[in-house]
Amino acid sequence: MGGMVHTIVAPIERAKLLLQTQESNLAIVAGGRRKFKGMLDCIFRTVKEEGILSLWRGNGSSVLRYYPSVALNFSLKATNPLGMDKLIGLISIAQPPLGAFLLMLRFSLKMKLFVLLIVNLQHVRSSFYLHLFMQDLYKNILRDGYSEGGHVFSGASANFIAGAAAGCTTLILIYPLDIAHTRLAADIGRSNVRQFRGIYHFLSTIREKDGIQGIYRGLPASLQGMIVHRGLYFGGFDTIKEILSEESKTELTLWKRWVVAQAVTTSAGLLSYPLDTVRRRMMMQSGLEQPMYHSTLHCWKTIYRTEGVSSFYRGALSNIFRSTGAAAILVLYDEVKKFMKWGGL
């Protein structure tokens, strides 16, 4: 589903990226091209100048992010390897330092189990579902921890921290594909004048020029944005869903969960959008002889001083349109978990 959704919204996604990065896109700045005025202007001009298929440029790397060579095995049943919960709980009450040590040991065991799952993935093939599962994994770890007063984290705090942690972990794993997607989508012009011919050409070219550092350019800014966006996206959805379910004493209906998911997705996207703009601008620095921005902070200052606050939200309207697919995936994942629980998987 993730690959299909991305292919459907690919034209909107490319328009968003072009609007976000046009001030630092050498093909536009140095080439003397007229800047795009908005989403529709961007789409129509791109079709006119490059052909309709160019709207899907960079979609291959986008889909690959959703179909990595490994994924997770949802048939995992033991979320608490070695059955250490009761032991840790008893020792934590008597000896908090020892309990804290065992809690870290259990976390390490769970992470090793997680690595084994990645290596042996059979069922789910999407990095987005990898992200979803990891969010559940982190949430279980946070909520299962013991302290003198009970759980280390619970409720909303566990939801938000788990969402942010899952987002950052997934981002680090798939970052080369993420930056490739941004650069290929921002590479305007017809085939004979484009800077990069595809994912492999981009990655090999940047690695030769800047080394591994170039492939991970913009990672700090991306992690900052991921903490805000994924924390709100996953944490907000789980928290609101739990609150509404407690009030109604029954599980929320499908359409109510979709409304919650859509509201949370749109809000998270708007609140984190300036961070996303900065991270996309930093990605555009890879391979440049004289980068426009020396650091993430310098990028923030430069955009604010030279372009104004509105530039941080350039392309935000496009982002709202494409958020529908992300909301649908949240609800679908809920249904998949219910089905697996019902089937005893």
PERA-V882494 format. One record per residue. N is the residue number from 1. PSI is psi as a letter, one per 20 degrees, with the letter a starting at -180 (NA if undefined). BURIAL is # if it has 9 or more other ideal C-beta (glycine too) atoms within 8 Angstrom, else .. Layout:
BEGIN
N:PSI:BURIAL
N:PSI:BURIAL
END
This chain:
BEGIN
1:g:.
2:g:#
3:h:#
4:g:.
5:g:#
6:h:#
7:h:#
8:g:.
9:j:#
10:g:#
11:g:#
12:h:#
13:g:#
14:h:#
15:g:#
16:g:#
17:h:#
18:h:#
19:h:#
20:h:#
21:j:#
22:h:#
23:i:#
24:j:#
25:o:#
26:h:.
27:h:#
28:g:#
29:g:#
30:h:.
31:i:.
32:k:.
33:q:.
34:p:.
35:q:.
36:q:#
37:h:.
38:a:.
39:g:#
40:g:.
41:g:#
42:g:#
43:g:#
44:g:.
45:h:#
46:g:#
47:g:#
48:g:.
49:h:.
50:i:#
51:q:.
52:h:.
53:i:.
54:i:#
55:h:#
56:j:#
57:p:#
58:i:#
59:h:#
60:g:#
61:h:#
62:g:#
63:h:#
64:h:#
65:h:#
66:i:#
67:m:#
68:r:#
69:i:.
70:q:.
71:a:#
72:q:#
73:o:#
74:i:#
75:j:.
76:p:#
77:h:.
78:o:.
79:i:.
80:m:#
81:q:#
82:j:.
83:l:.
84:i:#
85:g:#
86:g:.
87:g:#
88:h:#
89:g:#
90:g:.
91:h:#
92:h:#
93:g:.
94:g:.
95:n:.
96:g:.
97:g:.
98:h:#
99:g:#
100:h:#
101:g:.
102:h:#
103:g:#
104:h:.
105:g:#
106:h:#
107:g:#
108:g:.
109:g:#
110:h:#
111:h:.
112:h:.
113:h:#
114:g:#
115:g:.
116:h:.
117:g:#
118:g:#
119:h:.
120:k:.
121:p:#
122:h:.
123:g:#
124:p:#
125:k:.
126:p:#
127:h:#
128:g:#
129:h:#
130:g:#
131:g:#
132:g:#
133:g:#
134:h:#
135:g:#
136:h:#
137:g:#
138:h:#
139:g:#
140:g:#
141:g:#
142:g:#
143:h:#
144:i:#
145:q:#
146:q:#
147:a:#
148:h:.
149:i:.
150:c:.
151:q:#
152:g:.
153:q:#
154:r:.
155:c:.
156:h:.
157:g:#
158:g:#
159:g:#
160:g:#
161:g:#
162:g:#
163:g:#
164:g:#
165:g:#
166:g:#
167:g:#
168:g:#
169:g:#
170:g:#
171:g:#
172:h:#
173:h:#
174:j:#
175:g:#
176:h:#
177:h:#
178:g:#
179:h:#
180:g:#
181:g:#
182:g:#
183:h:#
184:h:#
185:h:#
186:i:#
187:n:#
188:r:#
189:r:.
190:r:.
191:h:.
192:i:.
193:j:.
194:q:#
195:h:.
196:q:#
197:i:.
198:a:.
199:g:#
200:g:.
201:g:#
202:g:#
203:g:#
204:h:.
205:g:#
206:h:#
207:h:#
208:h:.
209:g:#
210:i:#
211:a:.
212:h:.
213:h:.
214:h:#
215:h:#
216:k:#
217:p:#
218:j:#
219:g:#
220:g:.
221:h:#
222:h:#
223:h:#
224:g:#
225:h:#
226:h:#
227:g:#
228:g:#
229:g:#
230:h:#
231:g:#
232:h:#
233:g:#
234:g:#
235:g:#
236:g:#
237:g:#
238:g:#
239:g:#
240:g:#
241:g:#
242:g:#
243:g:.
244:h:#
245:h:#
246:h:.
247:g:.
248:i:.
249:j:.
250:r:.
251:q:.
252:q:#
253:r:.
254:g:.
255:h:.
256:h:#
257:h:#
258:h:#
259:g:.
260:g:#
261:g:#
262:g:#
263:g:.
264:g:#
265:g:#
266:g:#
267:g:#
268:g:#
269:g:#
270:g:#
271:h:#
272:j:#
273:g:#
274:h:.
275:h:#
276:h:#
277:g:#
278:g:#
279:h:#
280:h:#
281:h:#
282:h:#
283:h:#
284:i:#
285:i:#
286:p:#
287:i:.
288:q:#
289:g:.
290:n:.
291:q:.
292:h:#
293:p:#
294:h:.
295:r:.
296:g:#
297:g:.
298:h:#
299:g:#
300:g:#
301:g:.
302:g:#
303:g:#
304:g:#
305:h:.
306:h:.
307:i:.
308:r:.
309:h:.
310:h:.
311:h:#
312:h:#
313:j:#
314:p:#
315:j:#
316:h:#
317:g:.
318:h:#
319:h:#
320:g:#
321:h:#
322:i:#
323:i:#
324:g:#
325:g:#
326:h:#
327:g:#
328:h:#
329:h:#
330:g:#
331:g:#
332:g:#
333:h:#
334:g:#
335:h:#
336:g:#
337:g:.
338:g:.
339:g:.
340:h:#
341:g:.
342:h:.
343:i:.
344:k:.
345:NA:.
END
